């Protein structure tokens, strides 16, 4: 019933990255705004940014990120203006790469290819401007693999970056390696890498999420669902990784509804996710609807009814309310 909703919630990532250099500590106000952003408190962030007299680069990036997250009409104009103001700034290009990809996810099929090319171009440029930043290198390696020609089966430029990261930063190395193994369809080594990550980095949500997605890519969907569910239970997730963590929880639920994995684990994942929510927005309502559908699937009608009723109380959308009432009718049958 809510399959389309689940896909949209699960795989639309929010991106807003701090432009402060690694040698600097972010200002308390910036930290507070980042926390609000990653908790989807966009109006609060927008009001705080509007009140700033002198905006630094962090604030400029955050303003564009809010526009993209809210799918504002002027998001592309704002992003282009940001790039134009800072043409040689690596962080701006990195964020632009991420945001163009998010805009692609929001766009119709006709525009998607061009937006992927824009995303890749900026990701590659960020690494050119700051070739020793592992975060940028991971994004560039992925972009280069996508941009490589059909005959370049080894994705040589991407492979060179992955090999360089091995001695630079293990966290980013394994992220890049899993991207590379997916792009080269190396299933055997991919599964070995997933096992290694599962054993040695069980509390690293970024790596666990990437490993679970890699399992999904190679159709090990039951194992992927189990790893997503495990990742959802990770505590003390860094604020900037909350979107990745939410994606992990929702992915466990989505796979369970597709009859892959354990539905009760999915129920537990969604309950854990909802318990950490700080806003009652449209996305929160969709989480409640998903919990209701899962609870109905495991025959816990009381929990299903409670989730649906909460969603019905919060929703202001007539179409959504109609869907929820239909679901409640089925629970009562």
Beta strands, then each sheet from edge to edge (+ up, - down):
end
